[in-house]
Amino acid sequence: MNVPHIKVAPPGPRARKVLARDKKWLATATKTSPLVVDRASGSLVEDVDGNVYIDFTCGVSVANIGHAHPAVTEAIREQAERFTHFAGTDFYYDVQVRLAERLAALAPGNRRKKVFFSNSGAEAIETAIKIAKWKTGKHVFLAFLNAFHGRTMGALSLTASKAVQRARFHPMMPGTVHVPYAYCYRCPYKLTYPSCDVYCADIIEDLYMKTVAPPEDLAAVFFEPIQGEGGYVVPPPGWVERIQRIAHDHGALLIADEVQTGMGRTGKWFAIEHTKAVPDVIAMAKALGSGIPIGATIFDASLDFGERGAHSNTFGGNPVACAAALATLDVIERERLLERATRLGEHMHRRLEEMRGKYEVMGDNRGRGLMRATEFVSDQGSRKPAPNVRDAIVQDALKRGLILLPAGTAAIRYIPALNIPEEFLDKGLDILEAAIRRAV
């Protein structure tokens, strides 16, 4: 297949008209690309000017099984013909129960679990906050520098990815304290791997709990098994288990944000499965519905609210969204996409490391499965982040048919579909390398 295929440099004439109308009518958000999508299928995206691109973004880790997978679109159609909505928090329907059963069985840990459905990752996090407060009666939360947990006010209080996300929105939810994340080379304590696997976790007890986070008030520790917006930072072995011990030693819950890392992205259903830790609560969304909005909070059944009305919503567990999610789970299992993500991720890492040997602007290549990133630097000796180089590469790649997304200060994240054809994966990496070469 002759892809990618660029007829006119983006943004083309039709795209420019949409961009102008968007600027007039839509609220300012986070848009960093002039891509105007017309249709998408599998790992290919066509814009309104007829350009065809290879997608290394999956709609920000949403289309893990590719765009418009036939099994998902058919499940959506079948459910929509039955009924599209009936407030699953007030009434009952089987498709919601079946999805909860599947998720509870997939989530790590042998304890009985329950599920609360919502519409997004931020709402899944809000539910986790309320579970922690309800169960523990405490109000202090630990989260990590460079973390991203969402933009609603409770979730935003846990977020510490970029200052612009919090500016003008203070005061935040009281009681949130941010601490250094393992292997975070931007850590204010200047800790670097491997020293941080010894000291980053200890800082929580040795410094923060003795000063600003009294352990007797600690309700929960929120963390990403791999930091997402913060730059796809992977903690070193043993670090997550230490965080779990600290939380449980002080009667707090361990809450894993799997919104971006879940649904097979790292080669396992949940990224936490790369460790021995078992969180009390898991928040997920994004890829769960293959593009249909749905979030889920999976938790130890003993943490249930147990009182009607303590928490609820209107659209959570929407039947169409649940049907899409069940179909997505079926595809991942049937096509053995966890194993495929591991294999293709290793292939991608090898190719990125080969590039790193050629280009001084490439710093760390990191990630798991098909959740990968490269940090771009002024040179490998200084490791000084080079966001301008990163941005130039993203823009150049788009003009030549590859869709990329930034992350962190100067990283590019690579999140292709778990079932991307290997030919498209390699073509995308070829375009990436050519863009890096032109940026040097």
Secondary structure, 3 states (H helix, E strand, C coil): CCCCECCCCCCCHHHHHHHHHHHHHCCCCCCCCCCCEEEEEECEEEECCCCEEEECCHHHHCCCCCECCHHHHHHHHHHHHHCCCCCCCCCCCHHHHHHHHHHHHHCCCCCCEEEEEECCHHHHHHHHHHHHHHHHCCCEEEEECCCCCCCCHHHHHHCCCCHHHHCCCCCCCCCEEEECCCCCCCCCCCCCCCCHHHHHHHHHHHCHHHCCCCHHHEEEEEECCCECCCCCECCCCCHHHHHHHHHHHCCCEEEEECCCCCCCCCCCCCHHHHCCCCCCEEEECHHHHCCCCCEEEEEEHHHCCCCCCCCCCCCCCCHHHHHHHHHHHHHHHHCCHHHHHHHHHHHHHHHHHHHHCCCCCEEEEEEECCEEEEEEECCCCCCCECHHHHHHHHHHHHHCCEECEEECCCEEEECCCCCCCHHHHHHHHHHHHHHHHHHC
